[in-house]
Amino acid sequence: MTVLSVLLLVVAVALVLLSTPLVFPRSPGDAQGRVEADARGVPLIYWRPGCTFCIRLRLALGRSGGQAVWVDVRRDPAASARVRSVNDGNETVPTVFWGEEHRTNPPPSWVRSILT
């Protein structure tokens, strides 16, 4: 194996790990996610595996990101529909809801300010 092969393998493994439940918590689905987020007073974050913007947000939030409720739009058609309803028909993630407010691909600092 060459150095380049090893480097590519490491990058591929890292990307796979970043889009798994090891980094993103279990996805409760749209209805349950809304209830959980409201009950705990935390943001509801819609995401999808492989989304680099979602990975960036999750890593930037660090440990505090685990407090939010994360819903995978690929696992729940209702979650996908809610995201499309606020993004001109596009399934753009991450889309974050907090109370009546929502933001698409928000700055991590905005989400972090809600979590603290």
C-alpha positions as CSV (number, residue, x, y, z in Angstrom):
1,M,0.0,0.0,0.0
2,T,1.3,3.4,-0.9
3,V,1.1,6.4,1.4
4,L,-1.6,7.9,-0.9
5,S,-3.7,4.7,-0.6
6,V,-3.5,4.8,3.2
7,L,-4.4,8.5,3.3
8,L,-7.4,7.9,1.1
9,L,-8.5,5.0,3.2
10,V,-8.3,7.1,6.4
11,V,-10.3,9.9,4.8
12,A,-12.9,7.5,3.6
13,V,-13.3,5.9,7.0
14,A,-13.5,9.3,8.7
15,L,-16.3,10.4,6.3
16,V,-18.2,7.2,7.0
17,L,-17.9,7.6,10.7
18,L,-18.9,11.3,10.6
19,S,-22.2,10.4,8.9
20,T,-23.2,7.5,11.3
21,P,-25.0,7.5,14.6
22,L,-21.7,7.6,16.3
23,V,-21.7,11.4,15.7
24,F,-25.4,12.0,15.2
25,P,-27.8,10.7,17.9
26,R,-30.7,8.3,17.1
27,S,-33.3,9.9,14.9
28,P,-36.7,9.9,16.7
29,G,-38.8,10.8,13.6
30,D,-40.6,14.1,13.0
31,A,-43.6,13.8,15.3
32,Q,-41.6,12.5,18.3
33,G,-38.8,14.9,17.6
34,R,-41.1,17.9,17.8
35,V,-42.5,16.6,21.1
36,E,-39.0,16.0,22.5
37,A,-37.6,19.3,21.4
38,D,-40.6,21.3,22.8
39,A,-40.5,19.4,26.1
40,R,-36.8,19.9,26.6
41,G,-36.7,23.5,25.2
42,V,-34.0,22.6,22.7
43,P,-33.6,23.1,18.9
44,L,-34.9,20.5,16.5
45,I,-32.3,19.9,13.8
46,Y,-33.2,18.2,10.5
47,W,-30.2,16.6,8.8
48,R,-29.3,13.8,6.4
49,P,-26.3,11.4,6.3
50,G,-23.5,12.5,4.1
51,C,-24.5,16.2,4.3
52,T,-21.2,18.2,4.7
53,F,-23.0,21.2,6.2
54,C,-24.7,18.9,8.8
55,I,-21.4,17.4,9.7
56,R,-19.9,20.9,10.0
57,L,-22.7,22.0,12.3
58,R,-22.5,18.9,14.4
59,L,-18.7,19.1,14.9
60,A,-18.8,22.9,15.5
61,L,-21.4,22.3,18.3
62,G,-19.2,19.8,20.0
63,R,-20.7,18.1,23.1
64,S,-23.5,20.6,23.4
65,G,-24.9,19.4,20.0
66,G,-26.0,16.2,21.7
67,Q,-28.6,18.2,23.7
68,A,-30.5,19.1,20.5
69,V,-33.0,16.7,18.8
70,W,-31.6,15.5,15.5
71,V,-34.1,14.1,12.9
72,D,-32.9,12.4,9.7
73,V,-35.0,13.5,6.8
74,R,-34.2,10.4,4.9
75,R,-35.9,8.2,7.5
76,D,-39.2,10.1,7.8
77,P,-41.2,11.5,4.9
78,A,-43.0,13.9,7.3
79,A,-39.6,15.4,8.3
80,S,-38.6,15.8,4.7
81,A,-42.0,17.5,4.0
82,R,-41.5,19.9,6.9
83,V,-38.0,20.9,5.6
84,R,-39.3,21.4,2.1
85,S,-42.2,23.5,3.4
86,V,-39.8,26.2,4.7
87,N,-37.2,26.0,1.9
88,D,-39.2,26.7,-1.2
89,G,-39.7,23.0,-1.9
90,N,-36.1,22.1,-1.4
91,E,-34.9,19.5,1.1
92,T,-32.1,21.8,2.3
93,V,-30.4,20.6,5.5
94,P,-29.5,21.4,8.2
95,T,-32.7,23.2,8.9
96,V,-33.1,24.1,12.5
97,F,-36.4,24.9,14.3
98,W,-36.6,26.5,17.7
99,G,-40.0,27.5,18.8
100,E,-41.7,29.4,16.0
101,E,-38.4,30.3,14.4
102,H,-36.5,28.3,11.8
103,R,-33.2,28.8,10.0
104,T,-31.6,26.9,7.1
105,N,-27.9,26.1,7.5
106,P,-27.5,28.5,10.5
107,P,-24.2,29.6,11.9
108,P,-23.2,27.2,14.7
109,S,-22.9,30.2,17.0
110,W,-26.7,30.8,16.7
111,V,-27.5,27.1,17.6
112,R,-24.9,27.1,20.4
113,S,-26.5,30.3,21.9
114,I,-29.8,28.4,22.2
115,L,-28.2,25.4,23.8
116,T,-26.5,27.3,26.5
